[in-house]
Amino acid sequence: MNCLEFRRRLLEDPYDTDIALAQHEDHCDQCAPYARQIRAQETQLRAMLNDISPPPELAENIRLEASFEQQGRSRRQVWYAAAASVLLIIGATTASLVTETWERGNMALAQSVLNHIDDEAHHLRSAGPTAPQRVANVFERFGATVTGNLGQVNFAAECLMRKSNGVHLVVPGKLGPVTVFYIPGEYSDTVININSSRFHGVITPTSWGSVAVVGEQGETLDAMARQMANAVQWATI
C-alpha cells in the first residue's frame, strides 16, 4: 500500500482496522503522525457533538439572582442569615451533584466498555498471536512502553473509546477471549465492576486514566487485571 492509498482510506474511516493500513502506519514515518492527527481531529469532533455541558456562568448567575431577590425582601441581618442558609444549601447540593455525577460517570464508562466490545465483537474471534513488536508499536503511539508480560495477545489496535483514543487488546482467557482496554484520560474515583448477561469485568483507575479487563461470566480476572495494568508504563497526563 502506498501513502496516497493509505491517506485516502484513513479519511474515509480514521478507525479502519485493516491490517494493511496498520502495517503501513507502523513503517511509514510520514503517514504515522498524519494518522494520529486525523484521529485526534475525529475525536475532538465527536466530543464536541457529545458535549452537553451547561454554560460555565450558569451557577454564578443563579447565585446572583438569589442574592438580589433576598436583599430586596429582607433587612441586612436577615439577609446574612438567609445568605448563610443559601450557601449551606448550595454546598450540600454541590456535594450531592458531584457524587451523583461520579456515579453516573462510572455507570456510563462501564456501559461504554460493554458497547465497544459488542460493536467490535469480531475481534474476539482473532486467532492470533499478534507479533510483540506490533503490540509495542501500538502503545508507542501514546508514548507508552510495554515493560512487563502481557502474555499472548491475539489482537492489538488503537481505537476510539468514549472520549479519546486508547489501546484495544484481546488476550486468551480460560473460558474464552478477554478484552483489555487502556483508556487514557478517562478517570474514575474507584474500581468499577462491569456485568452483563454474558460478560463481567473490572475497570481499574490509574494515574493516567483507566484499564478495563472484561471476560466471559465465570472468568477469573483479578490477577489478570493487575498484570495488564502493571505491564505497561504510561506517561502521566
Beta strands, then each sheet from edge to edge (+ up, - down):
strand 1: 145-146
strand 2: 155-160
strand 3: 165-172
strand 4: 177-184
strand 5: 192-195
strand 6: 199-205
strand 7: 209-216
strand 8: 232-233
sheet 1: 1+ 8-
sheet 2: 2+ 3- 4+ 7- 6+ 5-
end
